[in-house]
């Protein structure tokens, strides 16, 4: 068995088991099946518990300070995670790997992060990460409308009507359903139906959104590969893009997204770059036994 140290951190209740692999050799990295490790450690009844596993690694490219690999609770590898990125940026800063600014490589992008405020004694911070531009999903449209696509799922009913949703991609897929009352949604029933619907061959994250004020919305999340979670950073960004594009939110004005586990602020730059600001917090540290491959 391998004895693997870990750090438990969360962003707005979206919690992950983080592993410090910054000094690992290639051989040490290859001795773990991280998909299997994520399934093991994410079990809230038999292990550490969390929405997935994050491996923090030294950068393998010249334009980044570090890199991150994230695995969902079902073992699938994620391509973007705003909450985990904020946590890693906090850890990099508070552990002395970086200053208040750092660049983290994840999947096909490099994320700029800035620690807005930091309390190293309490191991808490507020961090802003630059997620980047949305992905075009409606090429024939212009302006922000090119980043949204209206979809009707006739075989899934919500209050007796075919489910109407808006597709947005932040580099990972999101299906956003605007409702009058997010608390009334049977998330555990509808979420997995949408996640695995044939319309989304690679599965999708699902967000139910209620506009509660001027550029303010409440959101509940069903995450691809992890199920019901307390927050989704990229989902908050996708929701803001949807609202700006469809007129639910005032264009280019910051949007406050209130999720089960906490609040974040999403901003849009003049060149359509999306940034996400919110809290990050360390919960505890420990060691876990992991079988050899």
N, C-alpha and C positions, 0 to 999 in steps of 0.2 A: 504494500500500500504506500502511496505517496501522501505525506502530510503537507497540505497546501494552505498557507496563510491566506486570509481573505479580509476584505473591508466591506461592510454593509453600508451602502449609501442610498439616498433617495432624493428625487426631485418632485415635490408636490405629491409624495406618497407613491410615486412610480419607483419601486425599489429594486435594486440589483445587487448581486454579489460580485464585488470587484476583486480582481486578482492583480497584484503588482508583478508584471513580467518585464519591467523596464531593463533589468540586467540579465535576462535570460539569454543563454546561447541558443542556437538553432536546435541543437539536440534536446535541450530542456523544453523548448516550445513544442517539439514534435512528440514528446512523450505523453501528451494529453490528448484525449478525444474530447474536445470542448463541447461538442454537441451532446455527448452523453453526460458530461459533467454538468452542463446546464440543466438537463432534465433531472439529474439527481439533486442538485443543490436548490432548485426552485421549489421543490416539494415543501409546502408549509407545515406539513404534519410529521415528516420523517427526516427533515434536514434543515438547513439554514432558512430556506424560504425566500421567495422573491419572484419578480416578474421575468427574471432571466439572469444571465451571466455576462459580465464585461471583463475582458482581458486587456490590461493597459500595457502597452509595449513601446519600446524605443522606436523612433521613426526609421523607416526604410527609404525615405526620400528627403531631398535637400530642403524642401520648402515647408517642412513640418517639424515641430518639436517632439511629437509623440504620435502614436497611432492607437486606435481603439478597434477591437473586434467585439461585437455584441451578439449574443445568442438568446433567442426567445426561450420561454419556459418549455416549449415543445422540442427544443434543440435546433430549430431552424435559425440560420444566421440572418441578422437584421442588417439593413442597409443604411439606416438613419435612426437616431434616437436623441432628441433634443434634451430630454431630462438627464440621461446618462452622460451626455457630453458636458452638461453644466457641472455634474458631480466630478467628472474626471478633471475638468479645468480647475475646480476648487482644490482637488487633491494635489494636482501638479504644482499649484501655487503654494499651498500650505506645507507641502513636503519639501519645498525648495528646488524643485525641478525647473520651475519657470517663474517669471515675474507676474504682474497682474494681467499681462497679455500672453497668449500662447496660440499655437496652431496645432490642431489635432487632425490627423489623417484618418478617415473612415470610409471604407469601401472605395468609391470612385471620386471622392472630393476631399478638400482640406477645409476644415472649419476654423474660422477665426473666433477666439473666445477672449472675453475680458471680464476679470473679476471686479465687479462694481463696488462691492464691499465685502470684507472678510473678518470673521471672528475665529481665529485659530484656536483659542481656548475652548470654545464651544463647538468647534469644527463645523461651522456654518458659513454660508456665503450667499451673496446674490451675484449671479453670473449672467452675462449676455453672450449668446452665441449667434454667429451669422450663418444661418442655414443655407442661404443662397436663393437663387431664382426658382420659381415653380417651373414644372415641366409642361410644355405645350401639349394639351390633350384635344384641342379643337383648332386645327391648323387654319381652317377657313375663317375663323373669327379674328377680330382685331382688338387691340388693347388688352385689358385684363380678362376679357371674355375668352381669350384663347387658352386660358389656364383652367377653365371649367367645362364640364360636359354634363348635360342633363341626361339622366338614365331613369327608365321606368322598369321595375321588376314586377311583371304581372303575376308571377307565381308566389309572391310574398305580399301578404295583406297587412296593412296597418289601419286599424279602425275601419275595417271592411273595404278599404280601397287599395289598389295596387301601390306598392311602395315607390315613392318618388324620391330620388336622391341626386346629389351632385358629385361627380367624380373630380377629384383634384389630385395631382401628384407633386410631392415635394422631393421626388427621387425615390420615394416609396409611395404606394397607392393608398388613397383615402376615399371612402364613400360617406358623404355627409348628408344627414337627413335633418331638415329643419322642422321642428315641432313646436307646438304651443306650450307643452309641459314636459320637460325631460324626465321628471320624477315618475311620470306615469308609464314610461316605456318599459316593457318587459325585456330588458337588455340581454339576459341570458338566453332568451328564446329567439329574438330576432337577430342579435349580433352574429351568432355562428352561421345562421342561414345566409346572411349577406356576405360574411367573410369568405364562405366556400361556394358562393353562387357561380355558375358557369360563366356569367358575365365577366368575372374576374379570375382568369385562369391561374394567376399566381397568388390568389387570395388577396384580401384587402383589409386594411384597418377600417373600422366603422365608428363614426361619430354622430351622436344625436345632439342637436344644438337648439337652444332656445334663446332668442334675443330678449334680453331683460332690461336694456337701456340704450342710451346713445353710445354706440361702439363698445357695448358690454354684452357678453353672452355667457350662458351656462352650458356646459358640455359634459356628456357622459361618453365613456369610451369602451369599445370592444376591440382589443388589439389583436392584430394578426399574429398568431403563434403563441399568444399569452392569455387571451380571453379578457375577462373583465379586469380593468386596472383603474387606479385612482386618478391617473393623468396620462396624457400623451403629448409630448412637446411638439412633434411634427404634426400631430393632429390639430393642435391649437393653431399652428401656422397655416395649415390647410384650411381650417375654418375661417381664419381671418382673410385669406385670399378669396375664398368663396364669397364672403360678405362684401368685400371691397368690389368684387367683380359684378355681383348681382344687385348692388345698391342697398343691401341690408345695413352696411356700415358706411360711414362717411369716408370718401376716398382719401387714402394716404394718411388718415388720422390713426394713431395707435389704437389697438383693440385690446381690451381686457377680457381674458378668457378665464372663467371661474369653473374649476373642475372639482371633483369630489375631494381630492387631496390638497388643493391649494390653487392659487391664482398666478397667472403669467401675463406678460405684456408682449404683444406682437407688433412689430413696426415694419413699414415698407419704405425703402429708399426711392429716390427719383429714378434710379435705373432698375427698379423692380427686384431688389434684393431684400429678402425677408430675414429679420432678426428676432430672436426670442430671448426675453429676459425673465428670470425667475429664481427662486431659491434652490439651494442645494444643501444637503446636510448629511453628515456621517452619523450612523446609528451605533455601530459597535464593530469590534474586530475579533477575530478568532482564527482557528485552524480547523480544517476538515480533512478527513481521510478519503482519498480518491484512488480507486484501483488503477494499476498499470494497464496500458493498452495491451 
